[in-house]
Amino acid sequence: MRLPIHMIRAMFAICVIASFVITDKEAVCQIELNADGRVGIGSSGPISTSRVYVKTSDTYGLRVNLDGVGTQAAHGIYANIQNGYADYHYGVWGMTQNSGWHGYGVVGDAHNAVSLNIGLKGSAIGGATAYGVSGYASGATTNYAGYFSGNVLATGSYLTSDQRLKREVASIPESTKQALLRLSPRTYRHATEQELETDGIKGLGLADGLHYGFIAQEIQTSIPELVRTVKHVDVREVNQEKIQTIDLLAVNYDELIPILIAVVQDQQVQIEELQVALREAGIELPNVPRRN
């Protein structure tokens, strides 16, 4: 059955008991509802594996607006998969290909809630292994599995350090330990957003207050392996002509820890050797604990 679209514009529900096709030659669009529940919009028909298939060259493939929904929980899009036997199930799958400038598989924004705003929430419960959020990046000039502009809070964290992942394992060189002693710890405050925008840097979300750390350019001259150039893009900018990629220097603070431990261990050996020499000379230092 085929009907002009103007005949059904006032309809708010369709119960499909047989194949049903809506066409409008002036609008060059087509809606096809099959008896098995599959829906095709802007296509030659529903694809075999999809209940709803949208094909369009417009800005929105599917747009849902909710307004004045009251006090109950509201879902612009609600996806639920239950009791399947496939290897993988995706409640929502987002993908972009061959984008002109930026491609976002899934974007989550939250604004002006009274209590809590969460742009993107992930949770996983049960099974052998559960990841609330999983990120992977490869194949680009710069790859970040996760990129955050602003503070990151975690109640726990681990970094992989399995021996099977490592090659050419060696002790920390003496030159690197000596280079650590030449570093200059600093206190500092971050530049304000206004000051950074003067230099063309936007969207970093730097933390306020007094901080302790190092200057990347200074570490680069002593232990260059701990410094790398990273790419920053203000992901809030939607105007393609205004988007800029900024090169910034970043320090791997975690890898300062083993160098520091190696220096402390060397100093401990020197302290113990000095203690032995003093005792042999008949000089006893009070309140100096001995290591077992």
matplotlib code that plots the C-alpha trace (Angstrom):
import matplotlib.pyplot as plt

x = [0.0, 1.4, 0.0, 1.1, 2.8, 0.4, -2.4, -0.7, 0.9, -1.8, -1.3, 0.6, 0.7, 0.9, 0.2, 1.8, 0.2, 1.5, 4.2, 3.5, 5.3, 5.0, 6.4, 6.5, 8.0, 8.3, 10.3, 12.2, 11.7, 10.4, 9.3, 8.9, 7.5, 7.6, 5.3, 8.2, 8.7, 11.6, 11.6, 13.5, 13.7, 15.2, 16.4, 15.2, 14.0, 15.0, 18.2, 17.9, 19.5, 18.1, 14.7, 15.2, 17.5, 18.0, 19.8, 20.1, 22.5, 21.0, 22.7, 20.8, 20.3, 18.0, 17.1, 15.0, 13.9, 12.1, 10.6, 8.6, 8.8, 7.8, 9.4, 9.9, 13.1, 13.3, 15.3, 15.9, 17.1, 16.8, 18.5, 18.2, 19.5, 18.6, 19.0, 21.0, 23.6, 25.9, 29.5, 29.0, 26.0, 26.0, 23.2, 24.4, 27.0, 28.4, 30.8, 32.0, 33.9, 35.7, 34.8, 35.7, 37.4, 36.4, 34.6, 32.9, 31.5, 29.5, 29.1, 27.6, 26.7, 25.1, 24.1, 22.5, 21.2, 20.2, 22.5, 24.8, 25.8, 27.5, 28.3, 29.0, 28.3, 29.5, 28.8, 29.4, 28.2, 28.7, 30.4, 34.0, 35.4, 33.6, 34.8, 32.7, 34.4, 37.0, 39.0, 41.4, 43.3, 45.7, 46.7, 46.8, 49.8, 48.8, 46.9, 45.2, 42.9, 41.6, 41.9, 40.7, 40.9, 40.8, 41.4, 40.8, 39.6, 40.0, 39.5, 42.2, 44.5, 47.1, 49.7, 50.7, 54.2, 54.3, 57.7, 56.3, 55.6, 59.2, 62.4, 66.0, 65.5, 68.5, 69.5, 69.1, 72.3, 74.5, 74.2, 70.4, 70.7, 73.1, 70.8, 68.0, 70.1, 70.4, 66.6, 65.0, 61.7, 59.4, 56.3, 53.9, 50.4, 48.8, 48.1, 44.5, 42.2, 42.4, 46.2, 46.3, 43.8, 46.2, 48.7, 46.0, 45.6, 42.0, 40.2, 42.9, 40.9, 44.0, 43.6, 43.7, 45.9, 49.6, 51.3, 54.6, 56.4, 59.0, 59.4, 59.3, 61.9, 64.3, 63.8, 64.2, 67.8, 68.6, 66.4, 64.8, 63.1, 60.7, 59.4, 57.3, 55.4, 51.6, 48.8, 46.0, 42.8, 40.0, 37.2, 34.6, 35.2, 32.8, 33.9, 36.3, 38.1, 38.9, 40.1, 43.8, 46.2, 48.6, 51.9, 52.7, 55.4, 54.3, 56.3, 56.0, 56.0, 55.4, 58.8, 60.6, 59.8, 62.1, 65.0, 64.4, 64.3, 67.6, 69.2, 67.9, 69.2, 72.7, 72.6, 71.6, 74.6, 76.8, 75.3, 75.8, 79.4, 80.0, 78.5, 80.8, 83.8, 82.9, 82.3, 85.7, 87.2, 85.6, 82.9, 79.4, 76.5, 73.5, 70.0, 71.1, 69.1, 70.9, 69.3, 68.9]
y = [0.0, 3.5, 6.8, 10.4, 11.6, 14.6, 12.1, 10.7, 13.8, 14.0, 10.4, 9.8, 6.0, 3.3, -0.4, -2.4, -5.7, -5.8, -4.1, -0.3, 2.3, 6.1, 8.2, 11.9, 12.7, 16.4, 15.8, 12.9, 10.7, 7.3, 5.5, 1.8, -0.3, -4.1, -6.6, -8.0, -4.7, -3.3, 0.4, 2.1, 5.9, 7.6, 4.3, 1.8, -0.3, -1.6, -3.5, -7.1, -6.9, -3.6, -2.8, 0.9, 2.1, 5.8, 7.0, 10.7, 13.5, 15.9, 17.1, 14.7, 11.0, 10.8, 13.7, 13.4, 16.4, 16.1, 19.2, 19.6, 15.9, 16.5, 14.9, 11.4, 10.1, 10.9, 9.2, 10.9, 7.5, 4.3, 1.2, -2.2, -5.6, -8.7, -12.4, -12.7, -15.2, -13.2, -12.7, -8.9, -6.8, -3.0, -1.0, 2.1, 2.0, 5.3, 5.5, 8.2, 7.6, 9.9, 13.0, 16.4, 17.7, 16.1, 12.8, 11.9, 8.4, 9.3, 12.7, 13.2, 16.7, 17.5, 21.1, 22.9, 20.0, 21.1, 18.6, 16.5, 16.7, 13.7, 14.1, 10.4, 7.6, 4.1, 1.1, -2.6, -5.3, -9.0, -11.4, -12.5, -9.0, -5.7, -2.3, 0.7, 2.7, 1.3, 3.4, 2.5, 4.6, 3.8, 4.5, 8.3, 10.6, 11.3, 8.6, 9.0, 6.3, 8.9, 12.7, 15.0, 18.8, 19.3, 17.3, 13.6, 11.9, 8.1, 6.1, 3.7, 3.1, 0.6, 0.8, -2.4, -3.5, -7.2, -8.5, -10.2, -6.7, -5.5, -5.9, -4.8, -4.6, -2.9, -1.0, 2.8, 4.3, 6.4, 9.3, 9.4, 9.3, 12.2, 14.1, 13.7, 15.6, 18.5, 18.9, 22.0, 21.4, 24.4, 25.9, 27.6, 28.6, 27.9, 30.7, 31.9, 31.1, 34.7, 34.7, 31.4, 32.7, 35.6, 32.9, 31.1, 28.2, 27.3, 24.5, 23.2, 23.4, 23.9, 23.6, 26.6, 27.0, 26.4, 23.5, 21.6, 20.2, 20.8, 22.8, 20.4, 22.4, 22.0, 18.3, 17.9, 19.1, 16.5, 13.5, 14.0, 10.5, 11.8, 14.6, 14.4, 16.8, 16.3, 17.7, 19.7, 20.6, 22.5, 20.0, 22.5, 24.5, 23.6, 26.2, 24.4, 27.6, 28.4, 25.0, 24.9, 22.1, 23.3, 21.6, 21.4, 19.7, 17.0, 15.2, 11.6, 12.1, 8.4, 7.5, 9.9, 7.5, 4.6, 7.1, 8.7, 5.3, 4.3, 7.5, 6.9, 3.4, 4.6, 7.2, 4.6, 2.5, 5.5, 6.3, 2.7, 2.7, 5.9, 4.6, 1.5, 3.8, 6.0, 3.0, 1.5, 4.9, 4.7, 7.3, 6.3, 8.3, 8.4, 7.5, 6.2, 3.0, 0.1, -1.6, -5.4]
z = [0.0, -1.0, 0.3, -0.2, 2.9, 3.4, 4.0, 7.2, 8.6, 11.3, 12.3, 15.6, 15.6, 12.9, 13.6, 10.9, 10.0, 6.4, 4.4, 4.3, 2.2, 2.4, -0.5, -1.3, -4.7, -3.9, -0.7, -2.2, 0.8, 1.6, 4.7, 4.5, 7.3, 6.8, 8.4, 10.5, 12.2, 10.2, 9.2, 6.5, 6.2, 3.2, 1.7, -0.8, 2.1, 5.5, 5.6, 6.6, 10.1, 11.3, 12.8, 12.0, 9.2, 8.4, 5.3, 4.7, 3.6, 6.1, 9.2, 11.5, 10.7, 13.7, 16.0, 19.2, 21.2, 24.6, 26.2, 29.3, 30.2, 33.9, 36.9, 35.6, 34.1, 30.4, 27.7, 24.3, 23.1, 25.1, 23.9, 25.6, 24.6, 26.6, 26.4, 23.3, 22.3, 20.0, 21.0, 21.3, 22.2, 21.7, 23.4, 21.4, 18.6, 17.4, 14.4, 12.0, 8.8, 6.4, 8.4, 6.9, 10.1, 13.4, 13.9, 17.1, 17.4, 20.5, 22.1, 25.6, 27.0, 30.3, 31.2, 34.1, 36.1, 39.7, 41.4, 39.1, 35.4, 33.8, 30.1, 29.5, 32.0, 31.7, 34.0, 33.7, 36.1, 36.1, 33.7, 33.8, 33.2, 33.3, 31.9, 32.7, 30.0, 27.5, 25.2, 22.4, 19.9, 17.1, 13.5, 13.9, 14.2, 17.8, 19.7, 23.1, 24.5, 26.8, 26.7, 29.5, 29.8, 33.5, 36.7, 36.7, 39.9, 40.5, 43.7, 42.5, 39.6, 38.3, 35.5, 33.6, 34.5, 33.6, 32.7, 29.6, 28.1, 28.4, 26.5, 27.1, 30.8, 32.5, 35.7, 35.6, 34.3, 36.6, 34.2, 34.6, 38.4, 38.3, 35.9, 38.5, 41.0, 38.6, 38.3, 39.9, 41.7, 41.5, 42.9, 40.4, 39.6, 36.2, 33.8, 33.7, 30.8, 29.7, 29.7, 27.7, 25.2, 24.5, 23.4, 21.4, 23.8, 24.7, 26.5, 28.8, 32.0, 34.2, 38.0, 40.2, 43.3, 44.1, 42.5, 42.9, 39.9, 37.2, 34.0, 31.0, 29.1, 32.0, 32.3, 28.5, 28.8, 31.6, 31.0, 27.6, 27.6, 30.2, 28.0, 24.8, 22.6, 22.9, 20.7, 22.2, 20.4, 22.0, 21.5, 22.4, 19.2, 16.5, 13.9, 11.6, 10.7, 14.3, 15.3, 16.0, 17.2, 19.8, 20.6, 24.3, 26.3, 28.8, 31.5, 32.5, 36.3, 37.0, 35.5, 37.8, 40.7, 39.8, 39.1, 42.5, 44.2, 42.6, 43.8, 47.4, 47.3, 46.3, 49.0, 51.6, 50.7, 51.1, 54.5, 55.7, 54.5, 56.3, 59.5, 59.4, 58.9, 61.8, 64.1, 63.1, 64.0, 67.4, 66.6, 67.5, 66.1, 68.5, 67.3, 63.9, 63.1, 61.5, 58.5, 59.0]

ax = plt.figure().add_subplot(projection="3d")
ax.plot(x, y, z, "-o")
ax.set_aspect("equal")
plt.show()
